[in-house]
Amino acid sequence: MFNNLKKTIKELAKSAVLLAEKTLGSNKGKEKKKMAIEYVVKYLPVPAPLKPFISVLFSSFIDEAIEFAVEYMEVI
């Protein structure tokens, strides 16, 4: 179950970074990261009552996924 959730988080992170970049533009790194994290948590495929727990449990993984997505977007 957690492997599937991690895969989903990675995919959501890519979408989140792209959306944050389009929405906020340049020179707003902290705001874009916050927006990306909120996006990932919002679209996690878990019941709403579990989202706060999952977001805390996977907070470092979500951060890493977003940082990876940022690096990935810079390469393309």
N, CA, C and O atoms as a Tripos MOL2 file, in Angstrom:
@<TRIPOS>MOLECULE
protein
  304   303    76     0     0
PROTEIN
NO_CHARGES

@<TRIPOS>ATOM
      1 N           0.8220   -1.1950    0.0000 N.3       1 MET1
      2 CA          0.0000    0.0000    0.0000 C.3       1 MET1
      3 C           0.8610    1.2520    0.0000 C.2       1 MET1
      4 O           0.6060    2.1770   -0.7710 O.2       1 MET1
      5 N           1.8920    1.2940    0.8680 N.am      2 PHE2
      6 CA          2.7130    2.4950    0.9550 C.3       2 PHE2
      7 C           3.5340    2.7260   -0.3030 C.2       2 PHE2
      8 O           3.8030    3.8730   -0.6570 O.2       2 PHE2
      9 N           3.9380    1.6590   -0.9850 N.am      3 ASN3
     10 CA          4.6780    1.8200   -2.2370 C.3       3 ASN3
     11 C           3.8260    2.5080   -3.2910 C.2       3 ASN3
     12 O           4.3040    3.3800   -4.0170 O.2       3 ASN3
     13 N           2.5590    2.1090   -3.3700 N.am      4 ASN4
     14 CA          1.6460    2.7590   -4.3140 C.3       4 ASN4
     15 C           1.4360    4.2190   -3.9370 C.2       4 ASN4
     16 O           1.3640    5.0850   -4.8090 O.2       4 ASN4
     17 N           1.3380    4.4890   -2.6520 N.am      5 LEU5
     18 CA          1.1450    5.8580   -2.1930 C.3       5 LEU5
     19 C           2.3690    6.7100   -2.5190 C.2       5 LEU5
     20 O           2.2310    7.8650   -2.9200 O.2       5 LEU5
     21 N           3.5520    6.1520   -2.3530 N.am      6 LYS6
     22 CA          4.7760    6.8890   -2.6820 C.3       6 LYS6
     23 C           4.8410    7.1840   -4.1760 C.2       6 LYS6
     24 O           5.2430    8.2760   -4.5770 O.2       6 LYS6
     25 N           4.4530    6.2290   -4.9900 N.am      7 LYS7
     26 CA          4.4340    6.4370   -6.4430 C.3       7 LYS7
     27 C           3.4480    7.5520   -6.8050 C.2       7 LYS7
     28 O           3.7420    8.4040   -7.6430 O.2       7 LYS7
     29 N           2.3010    7.5360   -6.1760 N.am      8 THR8
     30 CA          1.2920    8.5660   -6.4170 C.3       8 THR8
     31 C           1.8080    9.9370   -5.9810 C.2       8 THR8
     32 O           1.5910   10.9300   -6.6760 O.2       8 THR8
     33 N           2.4810    9.9960   -4.8490 N.am      9 ILE9
     34 CA          3.0390   11.2610   -4.3660 C.3       9 ILE9
     35 C           4.0410   11.8160   -5.3740 C.2       9 ILE9
     36 O           4.0480   13.0180   -5.6390 O.2       9 ILE9
     37 N           4.8790   10.9630   -5.9330 N.am     10 LYS10
     38 CA          5.8550   11.4120   -6.9330 C.3      10 LYS10
     39 C           5.1580   12.0080   -8.1540 C.2      10 LYS10
     40 O           5.5760   13.0480   -8.6610 O.2      10 LYS10
     41 N           4.1090   11.3600   -8.6190 N.am     11 GLU11
     42 CA          3.3660   11.8640   -9.7760 C.3      11 GLU11
     43 C           2.6520   13.1740   -9.4370 C.2      11 GLU11
     44 O           2.6560   14.1130  -10.2320 O.2      11 GLU11
     45 N           2.0440   13.2280   -8.2570 N.am     12 LEU12
     46 CA          1.3810   14.4650   -7.8290 C.3      12 LEU12
     47 C           2.3820   15.6030   -7.6930 C.2      12 LEU12
     48 O           2.0650   16.7520   -7.9990 O.2      12 LEU12
     49 N           3.5800   15.2880   -7.2370 N.am     13 ALA13
     50 CA          4.6080   16.3220   -7.0670 C.3      13 ALA13
     51 C           4.9580   16.9700   -8.4000 C.2      13 ALA13
     52 O           5.1420   18.1850   -8.4700 O.2      13 ALA13
     53 N           5.0500   16.1800   -9.4440 N.am     14 LYS14
     54 CA          5.3440   16.7390  -10.7700 C.3      14 LYS14
     55 C           4.2530   17.7090  -11.1990 C.2      14 LYS14
     56 O           4.5430   18.8100  -11.6660 O.2      14 LYS14
     57 N           3.0070   17.3020  -11.0400 N.am     15 SER15
     58 CA          1.8870   18.1800  -11.3970 C.3      15 SER15
     59 C           1.8650   19.4210  -10.5190 C.2      15 SER15
     60 O           1.5980   20.5250  -10.9920 O.2      15 SER15
     61 N           2.1470   19.2300   -9.2430 N.am     16 ALA16
     62 CA          2.1190   20.3420   -8.2990 C.3      16 ALA16
     63 C           3.1760   21.3840   -8.6310 C.2      16 ALA16
     64 O           2.9060   22.5850   -8.5980 O.2      16 ALA16
     65 N           4.3740   20.9270   -8.9500 N.am     17 VAL17
     66 CA          5.4650   21.8540   -9.2800 C.3      17 VAL17
     67 C           5.1420   22.6140  -10.5650 C.2      17 VAL17
     68 O           5.3650   23.8220  -10.6470 O.2      17 VAL17
     69 N           4.6310   21.9220  -11.5430 N.am     18 LEU18
     70 CA          4.2610   22.5660  -12.8010 C.3      18 LEU18
     71 C           3.1820   23.6290  -12.5730 C.2      18 LEU18
     72 O           3.2790   24.7430  -13.0880 O.2      18 LEU18
     73 N           2.1650   23.2760  -11.8050 N.am     19 LEU19
     74 CA          1.0900   24.2260  -11.5100 C.3      19 LEU19
     75 C           1.6020   25.4320  -10.7280 C.2      19 LEU19
     76 O           1.2510   26.5700  -11.0400 O.2      19 LEU19
     77 N           2.4180   25.1920   -9.7300 N.am     20 ALA20
     78 CA          2.9560   26.2900   -8.9170 C.3      20 ALA20
     79 C           3.8090   27.2240   -9.7650 C.2      20 ALA20
     80 O           3.7440   28.4430   -9.6090 O.2      20 ALA20
     81 N           4.5970   26.6600  -10.6520 N.am     21 GLU21
     82 CA          5.4450   27.4780  -11.5320 C.3      21 GLU21
     83 C           4.5930   28.3440  -12.4580 C.2      21 GLU21
     84 O           4.8580   29.5340  -12.6300 O.2      21 GLU21
     85 N           3.5730   27.7330  -13.0470 N.am     22 LYS22
     86 CA          2.6880   28.4840  -13.9550 C.3      22 LYS22
     87 C           1.9090   29.5590  -13.2060 C.2      22 LYS22
     88 O           1.7040   30.6570  -13.7230 O.2      22 LYS22
     89 N           1.4800   29.2450  -11.9980 N.am     23 THR23
     90 CA          0.6470   30.1590  -11.2320 C.3      23 THR23
     91 C           1.4390   31.3060  -10.6220 C.2      23 THR23
     92 O           1.0140   32.4590  -10.6920 O.2      23 THR23
     93 N           2.5830   31.0020  -10.0250 N.am     24 LEU24
     94 CA          3.3190   32.0060   -9.2530 C.3      24 LEU24
     95 C           4.5280   32.5960   -9.9750 C.2      24 LEU24
     96 O           4.9970   33.6690   -9.5970 O.2      24 LEU24
     97 N           5.0360   31.9310  -10.9910 N.am     25 GLY25
     98 CA          6.1660   32.4630  -11.7380 C.3      25 GLY25
     99 C           7.4840   32.3680  -10.9840 C.2      25 GLY25
    100 O           7.6720   31.4950  -10.1370 O.2      25 GLY25
    101 N           8.3850   33.2760  -11.3060 N.am     26 SER26
    102 CA          9.7520   33.2350  -10.7690 C.3      26 SER26
    103 C           9.8730   33.9210   -9.4190 C.2      26 SER26
    104 O           9.0030   34.6850   -9.0010 O.2      26 SER26
    105 N          10.9850   33.6240   -8.7470 N.am     27 ASN27
    106 CA         11.3790   34.2930   -7.5050 C.3      27 ASN27
    107 C          10.3740   34.1420   -6.3660 C.2      27 ASN27
    108 O          10.2570   35.0370   -5.5290 O.2      27 ASN27
    109 N           9.6670   33.0550   -6.3210 N.am     28 LYS28
    110 CA          8.7060   32.8090   -5.2500 C.3      28 LYS28
    111 C           8.8460   31.3750   -4.7660 C.2      28 LYS28
    112 O           7.8580   30.6510   -4.6470 O.2      28 LYS28
    113 N          10.0820   30.9700   -4.4870 N.am     29 GLY29
    114 CA         10.3720   29.5860   -4.1430 C.3      29 GLY29
    115 C           9.5980   29.0500   -2.9610 C.2      29 GLY29
    116 O           9.0270   27.9620   -3.0320 O.2      29 GLY29
    117 N           9.5740   29.8080   -1.8660 N.am     30 LYS30
    118 CA          8.8690   29.3220   -0.6690 C.3      30 LYS30
    119 C           7.3760   29.1950   -0.9150 C.2      30 LYS30
    120 O           6.7460   28.2250   -0.4930 O.2      30 LYS30
    121 N           6.8140   30.1810   -1.6020 N.am     31 GLU31
    122 CA          5.3800   30.1390   -1.8870 C.3      31 GLU31
    123 C           5.0450   28.9770   -2.8180 C.2      31 GLU31
    124 O           4.0260   28.3080   -2.6450 O.2      31 GLU31
    125 N           5.9160   28.7410   -3.8150 N.am     32 LYS32
    126 CA          5.6730   27.6350   -4.7430 C.3      32 LYS32
    127 C           5.7630   26.2920   -4.0330 C.2      32 LYS32
    128 O           4.9690   25.3900   -4.2980 O.2      32 LYS32
    129 N           6.7270   26.1590   -3.1320 N.am     33 LYS33
    130 CA          6.8590   24.8890   -2.4020 C.3      33 LYS33
    131 C           5.6400   24.6480   -1.5190 C.2      33 LYS33
    132 O           5.1270   23.5320   -1.4490 O.2      33 LYS33
    133 N           5.1800   25.6970   -0.8470 N.am     34 LYS34
    134 CA          3.9890   25.5700    0.0030 C.3      34 LYS34
    135 C           2.7770   25.1740   -0.8320 C.2      34 LYS34
    136 O           1.9950   24.3070   -0.4430 O.2      34 LYS34
    137 N           2.6360   25.8220   -1.9810 N.am     35 MET35
    138 CA          1.5140   25.5130   -2.8690 C.3      35 MET35
    139 C           1.6070   24.0700   -3.3640 C.2      35 MET35
    140 O           0.5950   23.3730   -3.4400 O.2      35 MET35
    141 N           2.8020   23.6270   -3.6960 N.am     36 ALA36
    142 CA          2.9920   22.2560   -4.1790 C.3      36 ALA36
    143 C           2.6590   21.2380   -3.0990 C.2      36 ALA36
    144 O           2.0090   20.2310   -3.3760 O.2      36 ALA36
    145 N           3.0970   21.4900   -1.8750 N.am     37 ILE37
    146 CA          2.7860   20.5760   -0.7690 C.3      37 ILE37
    147 C           1.2800   20.5040   -0.5490 C.2      37 ILE37
    148 O           0.7260   19.4170   -0.3820 O.2      37 ILE37
    149 N           0.6240   21.6450   -0.5470 N.am     38 GLU38
    150 CA         -0.8350   21.6660   -0.3550 C.3      38 GLU38
    151 C          -1.5430   20.9010   -1.4690 C.2      38 GLU38
    152 O          -2.5230   20.1980   -1.2210 O.2      38 GLU38
    153 N          -1.0500   21.0410   -2.6830 N.am     39 TYR39
    154 CA         -1.6310   20.3270   -3.8260 C.3      39 TYR39
    155 C          -1.4970   18.8160   -3.6390 C.2      39 TYR39
    156 O          -2.4620   18.0720   -3.8090 O.2      39 TYR39
    157 N          -0.2960   18.3760   -3.2880 N.am     40 VAL40
    158 CA         -0.0640   16.9340   -3.1040 C.3      40 VAL40
    159 C          -0.9880   16.3850   -2.0250 C.2      40 VAL40
    160 O          -1.6320   15.3550   -2.2230 O.2      40 VAL40
    161 N          -1.0550   17.0650   -0.8910 N.am     41 VAL41
    162 CA         -1.8970   16.5870    0.2120 C.3      41 VAL41
    163 C          -3.3660   16.5840   -0.2010 C.2      41 VAL41
    164 O          -4.0990   15.6480    0.1180 O.2      41 VAL41
    165 N          -3.7940   17.6180   -0.9020 N.am     42 LYS42
    166 CA         -5.1910   17.7130   -1.3270 C.3      42 LYS42
    167 C          -5.5990   16.5380   -2.2110 C.2      42 LYS42
    168 O          -6.7070   16.0150   -2.0860 O.2      42 LYS42
    169 N          -4.7030   16.1290   -3.0990 N.am     43 TYR43
    170 CA         -5.0490   15.0870   -4.0670 C.3      43 TYR43
    171 C          -4.5610   13.6970   -3.6970 C.2      43 TYR43
    172 O          -4.6190   12.7840   -4.5200 O.2      43 TYR43
    173 N          -4.0840   13.5230   -2.4780 N.am     44 LEU44
    174 CA         -3.7230   12.1760   -2.0300 C.3      44 LEU44
    175 C          -4.9540   11.2730   -2.0890 C.2      44 LEU44
    176 O          -6.0360   11.6730   -1.6600 O.2      44 LEU44
    177 N          -4.7960   10.0730   -2.6130 N.am     45 PRO45
    178 CA         -5.9520    9.1730   -2.7470 C.3      45 PRO45
    179 C          -6.2420    8.4140   -1.4480 C.2      45 PRO45
    180 O          -6.2380    7.1830   -1.4140 O.2      45 PRO45
    181 N          -6.4880    9.1660   -0.4030 N.am     46 VAL46
    182 CA         -6.8550    8.5860    0.8900 C.3      46 VAL46
    183 C          -8.0660    9.3540    1.4180 C.2      46 VAL46
    184 O          -8.2940   10.4990    1.0280 O.2      46 VAL46
    185 N          -8.8370    8.7320    2.2990 N.am     47 PRO47
    186 CA         -9.9950    9.4330    2.8700 C.3      47 PRO47
    187 C          -9.5630   10.7300    3.5780 C.2      47 PRO47
    188 O          -8.5000   10.7890    4.1960 O.2      47 PRO47
    189 N         -10.3920   11.7410    3.4760 N.am     48 ALA48
    190 CA        -10.0760   13.0590    4.0310 C.3      48 ALA48
    191 C          -9.6460   13.0350    5.4960 C.2      48 ALA48
    192 O          -8.7090   13.7500    5.8540 O.2      48 ALA48
    193 N         -10.2860   12.2480    6.3560 N.am     49 PRO49
    194 CA         -9.8450   12.2430    7.7570 C.3      49 PRO49
    195 C          -8.4160   11.7310    7.9530 C.2      49 PRO49
    196 O          -7.7790   12.0530    8.9560 O.2      49 PRO49
    197 N          -7.9120   10.9430    7.0140 N.am     50 LEU50
    198 CA         -6.5610   10.3970    7.1300 C.3      50 LEU50
    199 C          -5.4840   11.3100    6.5320 C.2      50 LEU50
    200 O          -4.2960   11.0990    6.7780 O.2      50 LEU50
    201 N          -5.8800   12.3120    5.7570 N.am     51 LYS51
    202 CA         -4.9020   13.1650    5.0770 C.3      51 LYS51
    203 C          -3.9370   13.8680    6.0310 C.2      51 LYS51
    204 O          -2.7370   13.8890    5.7550 O.2      51 LYS51
    205 N          -4.4040   14.4420    7.1370 N.am     52 PRO52
    206 CA         -3.4300   15.0680    8.0530 C.3      52 PRO52
    207 C          -2.4050   14.0680    8.5870 C.2      52 PRO52
    208 O          -1.2190   14.3870    8.6770 O.2      52 PRO52
    209 N          -2.8460   12.8820    8.9360 N.am     53 PHE53
    210 CA         -1.9470   11.8450    9.4390 C.3      53 PHE53
    211 C          -0.9440   11.4220    8.3660 C.2      53 PHE53
    212 O           0.2540   11.3290    8.6330 O.2      53 PHE53
    213 N          -1.4300   11.1710    7.1720 N.am     54 ILE54
    214 CA         -0.5650   10.7510    6.0670 C.3      54 ILE54
    215 C           0.4140   11.8600    5.7090 C.2      54 ILE54
    216 O           1.5820   11.5870    5.4310 O.2      54 ILE54
    217 N          -0.0490   13.1080    5.7140 N.am     55 SER55
    218 CA          0.8460   14.2130    5.3470 C.3      55 SER55
    219 C           1.9740   14.3740    6.3590 C.2      55 SER55
    220 O           3.0880   14.7420    5.9880 O.2      55 SER55
    221 N           1.6980   14.1020    7.6340 N.am     56 VAL56
    222 CA          2.7530   14.1550    8.6520 C.3      56 VAL56
    223 C           3.6770   12.9450    8.5030 C.2      56 VAL56
    224 O           4.9010   13.0770    8.5380 O.2      56 VAL56
    225 N           3.0840   11.7860    8.3390 N.am     57 LEU57
    226 CA          3.8590   10.5460    8.2070 C.3      57 LEU57
    227 C           4.8080   10.6000    7.0040 C.2      57 LEU57
    228 O           5.9340   10.1090    7.0730 O.2      57 LEU57
    229 N           4.3500   11.1920    5.9180 N.am     58 PHE58
    230 CA          5.1310   11.2440    4.6830 C.3      58 PHE58
    231 C           5.6930   12.6310    4.3900 C.2      58 PHE58
    232 O           6.0720   12.9030    3.2510 O.2      58 PHE58
    233 N           5.7570   13.5050    5.3690 N.am     59 SER59
    234 CA          6.1740   14.8870    5.1040 C.3      59 SER59
    235 C           7.5580   14.9740    4.4680 C.2      59 SER59
    236 O           7.7490   15.7270    3.5130 O.2      59 SER59
    237 N           8.5150   14.2250    4.9760 N.am     60 SER60
    238 CA          9.8610   14.2940    4.3860 C.3      60 SER60
    239 C           9.8640   13.6910    2.9830 C.2      60 SER60
    240 O          10.5720   14.1800    2.1030 O.2      60 SER60
    241 N           9.0920   12.6480    2.7680 N.am     61 PHE61
    242 CA          9.0210   12.0550    1.4320 C.3      61 PHE61
    243 C           8.3630   13.0180    0.4560 C.2      61 PHE61
    244 O           8.7980   13.1270   -0.6900 O.2      61 PHE61
    245 N           7.3160   13.7210    0.8950 N.am     62 ILE62
    246 CA          6.6500   14.7110    0.0400 C.3      62 ILE62
    247 C           7.6340   15.8220   -0.3210 C.2      62 ILE62
    248 O           7.7040   16.2330   -1.4790 O.2      62 ILE62
    249 N           8.3940   16.3110    0.6590 N.am     63 ASP63
    250 CA          9.4100   17.3320    0.3910 C.3      63 ASP63
    251 C          10.4250   16.8470   -0.6400 C.2      63 ASP63
    252 O          10.7520   17.5670   -1.5830 O.2      63 ASP63
    253 N          10.9160   15.6340   -0.4560 N.am     64 GLU64
    254 CA         11.8940   15.0750   -1.3840 C.3      64 GLU64
    255 C          11.3070   14.9110   -2.7830 C.2      64 GLU64
    256 O          11.9860   15.1770   -3.7750 O.2      64 GLU64
    257 N          10.0610   14.4790   -2.8670 N.am     65 ALA65
    258 CA          9.4100   14.2980   -4.1620 C.3      65 ALA65
    259 C           9.2630   15.6360   -4.8800 C.2      65 ALA65
    260 O           9.4400   15.7180   -6.0950 O.2      65 ALA65
    261 N           8.9420   16.6740   -4.1290 N.am     66 ILE66
    262 CA          8.8000   17.9990   -4.7320 C.3      66 ILE66
    263 C          10.1570   18.5140   -5.1990 C.2      66 ILE66
    264 O          10.2660   19.0610   -6.2960 O.2      66 ILE66
    265 N          11.1810   18.3440   -4.3840 N.am     67 GLU67
    266 CA         12.5270   18.7690   -4.7880 C.3      67 GLU67
    267 C          12.9820   18.0010   -6.0320 C.2      67 GLU67
    268 O          13.5800   18.5860   -6.9360 O.2      67 GLU67
    269 N          12.7060   16.7080   -6.0820 N.am     68 PHE68
    270 CA         13.0440   15.9170   -7.2560 C.3      68 PHE68
    271 C          12.2910   16.4260   -8.4800 C.2      68 PHE68
    272 O          12.8640   16.5270   -9.5650 O.2      68 PHE68
    273 N          11.0120   16.7450   -8.3120 N.am     69 ALA69
    274 CA         10.2040   17.2540   -9.4240 C.3      69 ALA69
    275 C          10.7370   18.5920   -9.9190 C.2      69 ALA69
    276 O          10.7350   18.8550  -11.1210 O.2      69 ALA69
    277 N          11.1950   19.4370   -8.9980 N.am     70 VAL70
    278 CA         11.7750   20.7300   -9.3900 C.3      70 VAL70
    279 C          13.0150   20.4960  -10.2480 C.2      70 VAL70
    280 O          13.1720   21.1120  -11.3030 O.2      70 VAL70
    281 N          13.8860   19.6110   -9.7970 N.am     71 GLU71
    282 CA         15.0970   19.2950  -10.5500 C.3      71 GLU71
    283 C          14.7410   18.6960  -11.9160 C.2      71 GLU71
    284 O          15.3640   19.0200  -12.9270 O.2      71 GLU71
    285 N          13.7530   17.8400  -11.9310 N.am     72 TYR72
    286 CA         13.3030   17.2040  -13.1750 C.3      72 TYR72
    287 C          12.7890   18.2550  -14.1590 C.2      72 TYR72
    288 O          13.0950   18.1940  -15.3500 O.2      72 TYR72
    289 N          12.0140   19.2140  -13.6640 N.am     73 MET73
    290 CA         11.4470   20.2540  -14.5290 C.3      73 MET73
    291 C          12.5350   21.1750  -15.0730 C.2      73 MET73
    292 O          12.4040   21.6960  -16.1810 O.2      73 MET73
    293 N          13.5960   21.3810  -14.3160 N.am     74 GLU74
    294 CA         14.6920   22.2270  -14.7640 C.3      74 GLU74
    295 C          15.4550   21.5760  -15.9090 C.2      74 GLU74
    296 O          16.0190   22.2690  -16.7550 O.2      74 GLU74
    297 N          15.4750   20.2440  -15.9380 N.am     75 VAL75
    298 CA         16.2160   19.5200  -16.9690 C.3      75 VAL75
    299 C          15.4590   19.5290  -18.3010 C.2      75 VAL75
    300 O          16.0690   19.5950  -19.3680 O.2      75 VAL75
    301 N          14.1330   19.4620  -18.2310 N.am     76 ILE76
    302 CA         13.3580   19.3900  -19.4750 C.3      76 ILE76
    303 C          13.3130   20.7000  -20.2080 C.2      76 ILE76
    304 O          12.6980   20.7930  -21.2700 O.2      76 ILE76
@<TRIPOS>BOND
     1     1     2 1
     2     2     3 1
     3     3     4 2
     4     3     5 am
     5     5     6 1
     6     6     7 1
     7     7     8 2
     8     7     9 am
     9     9    10 1
    10    10    11 1
    11    11    12 2
    12    11    13 am
    13    13    14 1
    14    14    15 1
    15    15    16 2
    16    15    17 am
    17    17    18 1
    18    18    19 1
    19    19    20 2
    20    19    21 am
    21    21    22 1
    22    22    23 1
    23    23    24 2
    24    23    25 am
    25    25    26 1
    26    26    27 1
    27    27    28 2
    28    27    29 am
    29    29    30 1
    30    30    31 1
    31    31    32 2
    32    31    33 am
    33    33    34 1
    34    34    35 1
    35    35    36 2
    36    35    37 am
    37    37    38 1
    38    38    39 1
    39    39    40 2
    40    39    41 am
    41    41    42 1
    42    42    43 1
    43    43    44 2
    44    43    45 am
    45    45    46 1
    46    46    47 1
    47    47    48 2
    48    47    49 am
    49    49    50 1
    50    50    51 1
    51    51    52 2
    52    51    53 am
    53    53    54 1
    54    54    55 1
    55    55    56 2
    56    55    57 am
    57    57    58 1
    58    58    59 1
    59    59    60 2
    60    59    61 am
    61    61    62 1
    62    62    63 1
    63    63    64 2
    64    63    65 am
    65    65    66 1
    66    66    67 1
    67    67    68 2
    68    67    69 am
    69    69    70 1
    70    70    71 1
    71    71    72 2
    72    71    73 am
    73    73    74 1
    74    74    75 1
    75    75    76 2
    76    75    77 am
    77    77    78 1
    78    78    79 1
    79    79    80 2
    80    79    81 am
    81    81    82 1
    82    82    83 1
    83    83    84 2
    84    83    85 am
    85    85    86 1
    86    86    87 1
    87    87    88 2
    88    87    89 am
    89    89    90 1
    90    90    91 1
    91    91    92 2
    92    91    93 am
    93    93    94 1
    94    94    95 1
    95    95    96 2
    96    95    97 am
    97    97    98 1
    98    98    99 1
    99    99   100 2
   100    99   101 am
   101   101   102 1
   102   102   103 1
   103   103   104 2
   104   103   105 am
   105   105   106 1
   106   106   107 1
   107   107   108 2
   108   107   109 am
   109   109   110 1
   110   110   111 1
   111   111   112 2
   112   111   113 am
   113   113   114 1
   114   114   115 1
   115   115   116 2
   116   115   117 am
   117   117   118 1
   118   118   119 1
   119   119   120 2
   120   119   121 am
   121   121   122 1
   122   122   123 1
   123   123   124 2
   124   123   125 am
   125   125   126 1
   126   126   127 1
   127   127   128 2
   128   127   129 am
   129   129   130 1
   130   130   131 1
   131   131   132 2
   132   131   133 am
   133   133   134 1
   134   134   135 1
   135   135   136 2
   136   135   137 am
   137   137   138 1
   138   138   139 1
   139   139   140 2
   140   139   141 am
   141   141   142 1
   142   142   143 1
   143   143   144 2
   144   143   145 am
   145   145   146 1
   146   146   147 1
   147   147   148 2
   148   147   149 am
   149   149   150 1
   150   150   151 1
   151   151   152 2
   152   151   153 am
   153   153   154 1
   154   154   155 1
   155   155   156 2
   156   155   157 am
   157   157   158 1
   158   158   159 1
   159   159   160 2
   160   159   161 am
   161   161   162 1
   162   162   163 1
   163   163   164 2
   164   163   165 am
   165   165   166 1
   166   166   167 1
   167   167   168 2
   168   167   169 am
   169   169   170 1
   170   170   171 1
   171   171   172 2
   172   171   173 am
   173   173   174 1
   174   174   175 1
   175   175   176 2
   176   175   177 am
   177   177   178 1
   178   178   179 1
   179   179   180 2
   180   179   181 am
   181   181   182 1
   182   182   183 1
   183   183   184 2
   184   183   185 am
   185   185   186 1
   186   186   187 1
   187   187   188 2
   188   187   189 am
   189   189   190 1
   190   190   191 1
   191   191   192 2
   192   191   193 am
   193   193   194 1
   194   194   195 1
   195   195   196 2
   196   195   197 am
   197   197   198 1
   198   198   199 1
   199   199   200 2
   200   199   201 am
   201   201   202 1
   202   202   203 1
   203   203   204 2
   204   203   205 am
   205   205   206 1
   206   206   207 1
   207   207   208 2
   208   207   209 am
   209   209   210 1
   210   210   211 1
   211   211   212 2
   212   211   213 am
   213   213   214 1
   214   214   215 1
   215   215   216 2
   216   215   217 am
   217   217   218 1
   218   218   219 1
   219   219   220 2
   220   219   221 am
   221   221   222 1
   222   222   223 1
   223   223   224 2
   224   223   225 am
   225   225   226 1
   226   226   227 1
   227   227   228 2
   228   227   229 am
   229   229   230 1
   230   230   231 1
   231   231   232 2
   232   231   233 am
   233   233   234 1
   234   234   235 1
   235   235   236 2
   236   235   237 am
   237   237   238 1
   238   238   239 1
   239   239   240 2
   240   239   241 am
   241   241   242 1
   242   242   243 1
   243   243   244 2
   244   243   245 am
   245   245   246 1
   246   246   247 1
   247   247   248 2
   248   247   249 am
   249   249   250 1
   250   250   251 1
   251   251   252 2
   252   251   253 am
   253   253   254 1
   254   254   255 1
   255   255   256 2
   256   255   257 am
   257   257   258 1
   258   258   259 1
   259   259   260 2
   260   259   261 am
   261   261   262 1
   262   262   263 1
   263   263   264 2
   264   263   265 am
   265   265   266 1
   266   266   267 1
   267   267   268 2
   268   267   269 am
   269   269   270 1
   270   270   271 1
   271   271   272 2
   272   271   273 am
   273   273   274 1
   274   274   275 1
   275   275   276 2
   276   275   277 am
   277   277   278 1
   278   278   279 1
   279   279   280 2
   280   279   281 am
   281   281   282 1
   282   282   283 1
   283   283   284 2
   284   283   285 am
   285   285   286 1
   286   286   287 1
   287   287   288 2
   288   287   289 am
   289   289   290 1
   290   290   291 1
   291   291   292 2
   292   291   293 am
   293   293   294 1
   294   294   295 1
   295   295   296 2
   296   295   297 am
   297   297   298 1
   298   298   299 1
   299   299   300 2
   300   299   301 am
   301   301   302 1
   302   302   303 1
   303   303   304 2
@<TRIPOS>SUBSTRUCTURE
     1 MET1         2 RESIDUE 1 A MET
     2 PHE2         6 RESIDUE 1 A PHE
     3 ASN3        10 RESIDUE 1 A ASN
     4 ASN4        14 RESIDUE 1 A ASN
     5 LEU5        18 RESIDUE 1 A LEU
     6 LYS6        22 RESIDUE 1 A LYS
     7 LYS7        26 RESIDUE 1 A LYS
     8 THR8        30 RESIDUE 1 A THR
     9 ILE9        34 RESIDUE 1 A ILE
    10 LYS10       38 RESIDUE 1 A LYS
    11 GLU11       42 RESIDUE 1 A GLU
    12 LEU12       46 RESIDUE 1 A LEU
    13 ALA13       50 RESIDUE 1 A ALA
    14 LYS14       54 RESIDUE 1 A LYS
    15 SER15       58 RESIDUE 1 A SER
    16 ALA16       62 RESIDUE 1 A ALA
    17 VAL17       66 RESIDUE 1 A VAL
    18 LEU18       70 RESIDUE 1 A LEU
    19 LEU19       74 RESIDUE 1 A LEU
    20 ALA20       78 RESIDUE 1 A ALA
    21 GLU21       82 RESIDUE 1 A GLU
    22 LYS22       86 RESIDUE 1 A LYS
    23 THR23       90 RESIDUE 1 A THR
    24 LEU24       94 RESIDUE 1 A LEU
    25 GLY25       98 RESIDUE 1 A GLY
    26 SER26      102 RESIDUE 1 A SER
    27 ASN27      106 RESIDUE 1 A ASN
    28 LYS28      110 RESIDUE 1 A LYS
    29 GLY29      114 RESIDUE 1 A GLY
    30 LYS30      118 RESIDUE 1 A LYS
    31 GLU31      122 RESIDUE 1 A GLU
    32 LYS32      126 RESIDUE 1 A LYS
    33 LYS33      130 RESIDUE 1 A LYS
    34 LYS34      134 RESIDUE 1 A LYS
    35 MET35      138 RESIDUE 1 A MET
    36 ALA36      142 RESIDUE 1 A ALA
    37 ILE37      146 RESIDUE 1 A ILE
    38 GLU38      150 RESIDUE 1 A GLU
    39 TYR39      154 RESIDUE 1 A TYR
    40 VAL40      158 RESIDUE 1 A VAL
    41 VAL41      162 RESIDUE 1 A VAL
    42 LYS42      166 RESIDUE 1 A LYS
    43 TYR43      170 RESIDUE 1 A TYR
    44 LEU44      174 RESIDUE 1 A LEU
    45 PRO45      178 RESIDUE 1 A PRO
    46 VAL46      182 RESIDUE 1 A VAL
    47 PRO47      186 RESIDUE 1 A PRO
    48 ALA48      190 RESIDUE 1 A ALA
    49 PRO49      194 RESIDUE 1 A PRO
    50 LEU50      198 RESIDUE 1 A LEU
    51 LYS51      202 RESIDUE 1 A LYS
    52 PRO52      206 RESIDUE 1 A PRO
    53 PHE53      210 RESIDUE 1 A PHE
    54 ILE54      214 RESIDUE 1 A ILE
    55 SER55      218 RESIDUE 1 A SER
    56 VAL56      222 RESIDUE 1 A VAL
    57 LEU57      226 RESIDUE 1 A LEU
    58 PHE58      230 RESIDUE 1 A PHE
    59 SER59      234 RESIDUE 1 A SER
    60 SER60      238 RESIDUE 1 A SER
    61 PHE61      242 RESIDUE 1 A PHE
    62 ILE62      246 RESIDUE 1 A ILE
    63 ASP63      250 RESIDUE 1 A ASP
    64 GLU64      254 RESIDUE 1 A GLU
    65 ALA65      258 RESIDUE 1 A ALA
    66 ILE66      262 RESIDUE 1 A ILE
    67 GLU67      266 RESIDUE 1 A GLU
    68 PHE68      270 RESIDUE 1 A PHE
    69 ALA69      274 RESIDUE 1 A ALA
    70 VAL70      278 RESIDUE 1 A VAL
    71 GLU71      282 RESIDUE 1 A GLU
    72 TYR72      286 RESIDUE 1 A TYR
    73 MET73      290 RESIDUE 1 A MET
    74 GLU74      294 RESIDUE 1 A GLU
    75 VAL75      298 RESIDUE 1 A VAL
    76 ILE76      302 RESIDUE 1 A ILE
